[in-house]
């Protein structure tokens, strides 16, 4: 028996609507002699669309209803009446769903945005009525064509969670507690490993009404890339994250060495997809309220290059600093619709303090919406790198 659980991979069978057959009839009315052919065309079969929906977080509906069928087109009727077009079928899927042909493995669509609409099965065209076959030498045709067959195939759907930040860490490292502390999510929190069994998305809100999506995936252990634990099934959910946030249990509550946890996490990411190591990465030392954490942190800094943020989800230390740091890395640029991709740097470089901006003359900035405004002391190079057009002030001519 199928159980209700988080589903991120499913195979479905889709069948669009068959086109309606063309009609074959002759006009028979009073006072109309030899009315001739008047059979109408058949209607188009319904298409099948897959639509991205941010209110859907799982493929569980398709798991229980793996057959998707659209309505067939109606047949053409007399008096040249066109058959009814079949109703289209829309299937809502989570943002981040990749759709493959189950037979060939070809990627057919990658739905990443809310409202993105992709047609995966087109309905058949309607057939022609016998009115189309009337000629001067063939004035009473009975020929008509059937509607086109439906498009039928098997599709494989795979969900990869779309989030700005991907939380990584060993079981019981405090990822769920961290997500609950900085966002509106309410994940299950308990004192045993693998409390999180499926990805959970939380939204971090800021005073300027900007938001950041954070994804918590199940804990990763050694050899997760080879199928040990739950890592293999859920490592792909961080592949769309712009920034990786590694949560290290600095207290070593499970008897592990924090620096070894960090090396293991990097090794598993490299084994799964080496490109993930090129993503910007933040290191977070959790459980700093535990006395043993300070001694472990001193050893960690000697063995691992780069700065690390100290936090505690128990007393709240460092959480505001962490939220501010995340906002600085994934901050929408004013006047642009899309968030700029962060540069691919190592963890040590992410934590390095940025160089101060040297003051220069005031420039006018023109954004994509056509709004012109005066921006205070800022370098022209920084403005150009942000994707804006810099209009230098015109020099006044001397009389």
N, C-alpha and C positions, 0 to 999 in steps of 0.2 A: 504494500500500500504506500502511495506517495505521501510523504510527510510535509508539513508546511515549514519551510526553512528558507534561508537566503539562497537565491538561485542567481548565478552569474554566467551560466553557460546553458544553452538549450538548443535543441534542433526542432525546427517547425517545418510543416509542409504547407505551402501556399498555392492557391489556385485562383487565378483571376476569373472574371466572368466571360463566358462564351458569347460571341457576337450573335445577335438575332438573325434569323433567316429572312431573306428578302421575300416579299409577298408576290403572289401570282393571282391576279384577279382581273375582271373586265367590268367596265362601268355599265350598270343596268339601271336606267332611270326612265321615267315616263317622259315622253317627248324628246328623248335623246336616242337617236338611231345610231347603231354601231359606235357606241361610246369608246370602244378601244381599251387597251390595257391601262390599268390604274393601280397596280400593286406597288406599295411603298417599300422603302428600305428598312432593313432591320436595325435595331438599336445597338449601340456600342456596349460591350461588356464592362463591368466595373473593374477599376484598377485597385491595386493593393499598395497602400502607402505605409511606411514606417515613419513615425513622427517622434522627435525628441521631446521629452517632458520632464521638467525639473521636479515635479511632484511624484514621479515614479522612481523608486530606488532599487528595484529588483525585477528579474524576468520571471517571477513566480507565476504570473497570470498565463504567460505562454507555456510555462511548464505544465500547467493543468489543462490548457486548451491549445495543444500543438497543431491543430488544423485551422487554417485561416482561409476562408472562401469568400469571394466577392459575388455579387448578384449578376446573373446572366442578362443579356440584352433581350428586349422583346422583339417578336417577329413583326415584319412589316404588314400593314393591313390595307384593305381596299380604300379607294378614293385618295390614293397616294399618301396615306397616313404613315408617318415614320414611327417605327417601333420605339418603345421606351428604352432609354439608356439605363444600363445596370448601375445601381448605387455603388460608389467607391467605398472601400473598406480601409479605415485608418487604424493602425495599431500603435499605441503609445509605448515607447521604450525609454529607459533611463538615458540621460545624456552620458556619452562615453561608450555607447554600444557599437561594436563592429559587427558587420553582417557579411558572412562568407557564403559562397556556394558550397554546399555540403559535399558535392561530388568532386569538384575540381580544386576546392580550396581557394578560389579567387576572391579577393576582397571586392565586394559589390558596393558597399556604402560604409561610411564611418560617421556616425551621428554624434556630434559633440556639443551642439547648441540647442537651447530650448526653442521649439518651433521649427527646427530643421525638418524638412519633409522630403523623403526619398521614395521614388516609385520602384518597387522591387518585382512587380508582376503587372504587366499591362493587359488590359482587357482586349478581347478580340474585336475586330471591326465588324460592323453589321453588313449583311449581304445586300445585294442589289435586287430591287423589285423588277418585275417584267416590263415596267414602263421604260427602262433604260435600253431595252432590246428592240424597241419599235423603230422600223425604218420604212422607207417608201415602198420597198418590195416585201417587207415582212411586217405587216400591219397588225397581226394578231399573235404576238409571241407569247409563249407560255414559259419561256426560260426565266429562271431566277437563280441567284447564287446563295449558297448557305453562308452563315456567319463564320468568321474565323474562329479557330479553336482557342481555348483558353491557354494562358501561360502557367505551367505547372512545374514546380521545382521544390527541392528541399533546401532549406537555409539553416546555417549554423550561426547562432548569435552568441557573442562573447562580450561581457561587460567589463570595462576598465574605468574605474571611478574617476571622475573629473574633479580635481581639487587643486587649489593653489599650493597647499602644504601637505606633504605626506609624512606621517609619524612612523618612525621605525624604532624598534627596540626589542629586547628579549622579553619573554613572558614575565609579568609582575614587575616590570621596570617603571610602571606608573603612567603609561600612555593614556589609559582611559581616565585616570584621575586628572591628568593635565588637560585633556580635551574638555572634561566637565568644568574645569576651573576657568578656562579662558573663552569658552563658547557657550552656546545655548543647548548643546547636546546633553543627553542624559544616558550615557552608556552604563552597562552593568559593571559594577566595581566589587571585587571580592578578593580575598587573600588566598588565591590559588591560581596556578598557571592556566593560560588559555581561557581566561574569562571572556575575552572578545573572540567570537567565532565567525564574525563577518565584518566587513568594513562599515564604519560608522562615520557619517559626515557631520561636522559641526561648523557653525558660522560665527566668526569673531567679528563683532561690531565695534566701530570706532565713533568718536564724537562727531566727526565730519560726515557721518552716515555712509562711509565706505565699509566694505565687508570683505573678509577673507575666508575662503572655505578650507577647512582642515579635515583630512581623512585619517582615521585611526584604523590600521589593519592588524590582524592577529599577530601575536608575537612570533619573531623569527629565531630559530635556534640553529645550531651547527648542522650543516648538510641540508638546510631547508631547500636549496636550489636543486637537490636530488630527490626531493619528495618527503623528507623527514619532517614530521610535525605538520603544520598547516601552511608553512611558508610558500610552498610551490603553488598552491591554489590561489594565493592572494598577493604574491609578489607583483603580479602584473598590475595591481590596482595603484601602485605608486609610479607606474611608467608614464602617466600623464601629469604628474605633479611637477610644478616648476621648481620647488625647493624641497629638499629632504631635511627633516628635523629628527636627528638621532637622539633618543632619550636613553641616557646611561644611568643605571642604578649604581650611584657612586657609593652607597652604603654596603653593597655586596651582600644583601640580605639572604640571598640563596646560595651563598658560599662561592660565588664566581668573582673573578677579578675584573673590575670595570674596564681596564685597558685591554684585556683580552676580549671582552664583549665587543668593544669598538672594532678591533681587528677582525673579529668573526663576522660582524655585520658588513663590513666592507668586502670581505672575501665572498660572502654569499651574494651580495649585489653584483660583484664582478662576475661570478659564475653564472648568474642568471642573465644579466645584461650589462656589459662593461660600460655602456653609454651612460648608465645611471650614476657612475662615479664622477662624471663630468658636470652633474647638476650642482648648483649652489647648495651647500650643506651647512647646517647649524648644529653645533654640539651643545647638549643640555645635560648638566649634571643634576639629576633629581635626588630627592631624599636627603637634602643637605641638613635637615633638622636632626638626623641621626648622628650621634657622636663619632662613629667610625668613618663617616663620609669625609671629614676634613683630612684625616691621615691618607685615605685612599686618593683624595684629590691631589695631594702633594706628589704622590708617586705617579699618578696619571699624567700630570703636567710634564714630568721628566721623560715619560715614555712616549707620549703623543704630542706631536707638534701642533700648535694652534691654541687659540683661546677657547674657553668653554664657559657658557652661562651657568650660573649657580641658581637653582630654584628649589622650591619645596611646595608641593601641593597641600601640605598639612598646615603650615603657617602663612602661606602665600608669598614668601620672599621670592623676589626675582620675576614674578609673573608679569608685572607691569612693564618691566624692562624687556621681557621676551616679546610681549605684544607689540611694543613700540618697534623693536628690531624687525619683526615680521612685516609690520606696516611699511617700514622704510624700504624693505626689499621688494615688496609687491605693492607698490603704491601707484594708483592711477595718475597718469600725467594729465594735468589740467588741459581741457580742450580736445582730448583725444578719446576716441571711443573704445580702443582696446588698451589693455595693460601691456606695457613694454616688457619684453622678455628680459629677465635678469642675465647678467653675464655668467658664463660657466667658469667658476673659480673654485679653488680648493677651500676646505673648511677654515684653514688658517687665514686665508685672504679675506674670507667673508667677515671675520671678526676684526680684521685690521681697521684702525680708525681711518676715516676718509680724510684726504688732504683738504685744508681750508681753501675756500674760494677766494681768489684774489679779486678785489674790487676793480671794476672798470667803469667806463661811461655807461649811462643809462641808454637802453635800446628799446625800440618798439617791437612788440611781438604780435604776429598775426597768426591765429590758430586756424584749424580746419573749418570752423564755423564762420569765419570771416570777421570775428570780433577782434578789435584792436584795443590794446590796453598798454599802459605804461608799467613796466616791471622794474623794481628797484635793483640796486647794484647786483649785476650778474654777468658772467663772462659770456661772450658770444659763442664760444666753442661749446660750452655746456648746453646752451640753448639749441644749437644745431644738432647736437647728439641726442637731445630729447625729441627730435622730430619736428621742430618748429622752423618757420621761415623768419629769418632776422632781417628787418628793414632798418638799415642804418639811417640816422638823422641826416637830412640834407644840410649842407653847409650854406649859410647865407652869403650871398654875393655882396661884396663891398661896393658901395657907390663911389 
